[in-house]
Amino acid sequence: MRAAWVLLPALAALSAYYVYLPLPGAVSDPWKLMLLDATFRAVQQTCHLIHYLRLSHHLIVLNYLICTFDKLKDVSSEDIKITDAVFDGVEVRVFEPPAKGDESLKRSVVYIHGGGWALASARTSLYNNLCRIMAESLNAVVVSVEYRLVPEVCFPEQYYDALRATKHFLQPDVLAEYSVDPSRIAISGDSAGGNLAAAVCQQLSKEDNLTVRPKLQALIYPVLQAFDFNTPSYQQNMNMPVLPRYVMINYWIDYFNGNYALAHELLVNNHTALNVGRALSFRARLNWTSLLPPSFKKNYKPVVQTTGSEAIVEQLPALLDVRAVPLLADDATLARQPRTYMLTCENDVLRDDGAMYAKRLERAGVPVTLDHFHDCFHGCMIFTVWPTDFSAGVQTRNSYIKWLDENL
């Protein structure tokens, strides 16, 4: 009994040490975020052990666990018709609100889910709930794209899946089948899905034979560049839940089917050093010293290596491919983009990706709304259902839907 009285406090202290993280004072629901992050870290470590033992790929195991847990929390609605379909070989889930007698055509949103190109699904409750609420609140047809994931496929297959599904939906006969107004369609996505949404929008803007084009793009804390892993937000939030810097770098490596041995080289920006000729022409397009407001830059300094390694870009050429890194697009491409909504969170390594893209689009003449949340964190918008219910999730989701309702 005496041993138990010693052991229990020791275990409690160890658990508290594992869970506790120093977080910014303004972050929403800090203890709940710490618990979510500790759970995610524990699951990731278990998955990496399984990977190390060569029993399965860690991302396959992690996604299985996420989807299994997530399915327990689905919120259904009898008012929304939910069907699964295949658009040009790509699986999608379609959310249709009931028809109203006073309207013939509905607006629509093509939604691309996040998850580092490797996790989550259009069918699990986190995204099922989001798209259902969007369809209900906007009285809109929502098409959620179920693109294939890492490690089954790597770049550029996720991009091609999203592009094919979107182009199929934009065909006049398909829009007519779902009673969608061709002039009121938005392309949207969060995180890695925001990356795919931006890349799809850029490609659609270059195709002269399209008869229907998106009216809007709405990007939620999108990942838009792998050029500089030392922007102020990457430095400020390098250990921030739920997306520390090293995790984001590993997602990029997985997306490009690369080697984890390159992680440190990417972290210190050796892949875009001044002696890496292929990167030089892109440097001005990601100059955060001129693209970010002072409140984002704070006192952080650029990390520019004089000497790096051209071999990194040779091994991972997609690092400089605009289909993977939309922030590298030229000004002419940006000028053709539709009206844009950009949601960013202060406590997020990707904050500056979104802010830089918003500024470049604005300079190219595109109307942009930058919706920045000082107390929110990466991924928060999908966390609205118990036990992962955050006030930040409801706050960002409501603001996002409100903008769509006013502009679509």
Protein Blocks (a to p, Z undefined) as FASTA:
>chain_A
ZZmmmmmmmmmmmmmmmmpccddfkbghkllmmmmmmmmmmmmmmmmmmmmnopacfklm
mmmmmmmmmmmmcccdfkbccddddeehiacddddddddfkbfbdcddddddehehmggj
fkbmklmmmmmmmmmmnopacddddddddfkbccfklmmmmmmmmmmmmpmklmmmnopa
fklccdddehjlmmmmmmmmmmmmmmmkbcbdcfbdcdehiafbfkbccbfklmmmmmgc
fbdfklmmmmmmmmnopafklmmmmmnopmmgfklmklmmmmmmmmmklmpcfklnmmac
cdddfbdcfklmmmmmmlmgfklmmmlpcfklmmmpccddddddfkbcklmmmmmmmmmm
mmnopacdddddfkbcehklmmmbcfkbcfklmmmmmmmmmmmmmmZZ
